[in-house]
């Protein structure tokens, strides 16, 4: 079992682009179970067109590698600006992925907290209600991080509505 206390959130650089691209394939493959319209291209890859923007728009896009005991455990892509908020400065978790080996071990929970501490401000977390596992994860980790102070709204979406959690993190925010 992974030890969440050894979880680190390392800032990704352009030299990590291939690593992130490979992890994104696993992530998008997982999402294809929730979103039936996701199909691989003719080359067998799903692709992620926005990945190069994380190197060219560093003031608005933030890429991180999740590590557990020094091993790759997943990634986080965050943006300034969210499709679920009018405020252009709100922070948004665009993509969040933990390798199956590290799920349900506290690694994802710890990575989320590390992210919110590293980038303090107003946050949105969007999750499809059709993604039951992710919805339970985010509901729990956001509630724990905010001591139940987050707002929880629903937005229309296809094939399922979206749940949007909104809250603010501060640099001095400490969790157990």
C-alpha positions in Angstrom: 0.0 0.0 0.0 1.3 3.5 -0.9 2.1 5.9 1.9 0.4 9.2 1.2 3.0 10.9 3.5 5.6 10.3 0.8 3.5 12.0 -1.9 5.1 14.9 -3.7 3.8 17.3 -6.3 6.6 18.3 -8.7 6.2 21.1 -11.2 6.4 19.7 -14.7 8.6 21.3 -17.3 8.6 21.0 -21.1 11.1 18.1 -20.7 8.3 16.2 -19.0 6.0 16.6 -22.0 6.5 13.0 -23.2 5.9 11.6 -19.7 2.7 13.7 -19.4 1.6 12.7 -22.9 1.9 9.0 -22.0 0.1 9.5 -18.7 -2.7 11.4 -20.5 -3.3 8.4 -22.7 -4.0 6.2 -19.7 -6.2 8.9 -18.2 -8.2 9.5 -21.3 -8.6 5.8 -21.8 -10.1 5.6 -18.3 -12.4 8.6 -19.2 -13.6 6.8 -22.3 -15.6 4.6 -20.0 -17.5 7.6 -18.7 -17.7 9.7 -21.9 -18.8 7.4 -24.7 -17.7 9.9 -27.4 -14.0 9.5 -26.6 -12.4 7.5 -29.3 -8.7 7.0 -30.2 -7.4 8.5 -33.5 -6.3 6.5 -36.5 -2.9 6.1 -34.8 -4.5 4.4 -31.8 -3.7 7.4 -29.5 -6.3 9.7 -27.9 -4.0 12.8 -27.8 -4.4 15.9 -25.8 -4.1 19.0 -28.0 -3.8 21.5 -25.1 -0.7 20.0 -23.6 1.8 22.3 -25.4 -0.1 25.3 -23.9 1.2 24.3 -20.5 4.7 25.3 -21.6 3.7 28.4 -23.6 1.1 29.9 -21.2 2.9 29.3 -17.9 1.1 32.2 -16.2 -2.3 30.5 -16.8 -1.6 26.8 -17.0 0.2 24.7 -14.4 1.4 21.1 -14.9 2.5 18.8 -12.1 3.7 15.2 -11.7 2.4 13.3 -8.7 5.1 11.1 -7.2 4.8 8.6 -4.3 8.1 7.6 -2.7 9.8 9.0 -5.8 7.8 6.9 -8.3 5.4 8.4 -10.8 1.9 8.1 -9.4 -0.1 10.5 -11.7 -0.4 14.1 -12.8 -2.4 17.3 -12.3 -3.2 20.0 -14.9 -4.6 23.2 -13.5 -5.6 26.4 -15.2 -6.4 30.0 -14.3 -9.8 30.4 -15.7 -12.6 27.8 -15.6 -15.5 26.9 -18.0 -17.6 26.7 -14.8 -16.8 30.3 -13.5 -17.0 33.8 -14.9 -14.0 35.0 -12.9 -11.0 34.7 -15.2 -8.7 34.3 -12.3 -10.4 31.4 -10.6 -8.2 28.3 -10.5 -9.5 25.1 -12.0 -8.4 21.5 -12.0 -8.5 20.8 -15.7 -7.3 17.2 -15.4 -6.3 15.0 -12.4 -5.1 11.4 -12.7 -3.7 8.9 -10.2 -2.4 5.5 -11.5 -4.6 2.7 -10.4 -1.8 1.2 -8.2 -2.0 4.4 -6.0 -5.8 4.9 -5.9 -7.6 4.6 -2.5 -4.3 5.0 -0.7 -4.5 8.7 0.1 -2.0 9.7 -2.7 -4.7 11.5 -4.7 -6.1 13.2 -1.6 -2.6 14.4 -0.6 -1.8 15.6 -4.1 -5.0 17.7 -4.2 -4.1 19.3 -0.9 -0.5 20.0 -2.1 -1.9 21.6 -5.2 -4.3 23.9 -3.3 -1.5 24.9 -0.9 0.9 25.6 -3.8 -1.6 27.7 -5.7 -3.7 29.6 -3.2 -6.8 31.4 -4.4 -10.4 30.7 -5.5 -10.8 27.2 -6.9 -13.4 25.2 -8.9 -13.4 21.4 -9.2 -15.6 20.1 -11.9 -16.6 16.4 -12.1 -19.1 14.6 -14.2 -21.9 13.1 -12.2 -21.6 10.0 -14.5 -18.1 9.4 -13.0 -19.3 8.0 -9.7 -15.8 7.2 -8.3 -14.4 10.6 -9.1 -17.5 12.3 -7.7 -17.1 10.5 -4.4 -13.4 11.3 -4.3 -13.8 15.0 -5.0 -16.8 15.4 -2.7 -14.8 13.9 0.2 -11.5 15.6 -0.4 -13.0 19.1 -1.0 -15.2 18.7 2.1 -12.3 17.6 4.2 -10.0 20.4 2.9 -12.6 23.2 3.4 -14.2 21.7 6.6 -17.5 21.6 4.6 -17.3 25.3 3.5 -17.2 24.7 -0.2 -20.3 25.5 -2.4 -21.6 22.6 -4.4 -23.6 23.3 -7.6 -24.8 21.4 -10.6 -24.3 22.5 -14.2 -25.9 20.9 -17.3 -23.6 18.6 -19.3 -23.6 15.7 -21.6 -23.9 12.7 -21.1 -24.3 13.7 -17.4 -24.6 16.9 -15.5 -21.5 18.4 -13.9 -20.9 18.8 -10.2 -18.9 22.0 -9.4 -17.3 22.5 -6.1 -16.1 26.1 -5.4 -13.9 27.2 -2.5 -10.9 29.3 -1.6 -7.5 28.0 -0.4 -5.0 30.1 1.5 -1.2 29.5 1.6 -1.4 28.9 5.4 -4.2 26.4 5.1 -3.1 23.3 7.0 -5.0 20.0 7.0 -4.5 17.0 9.1 
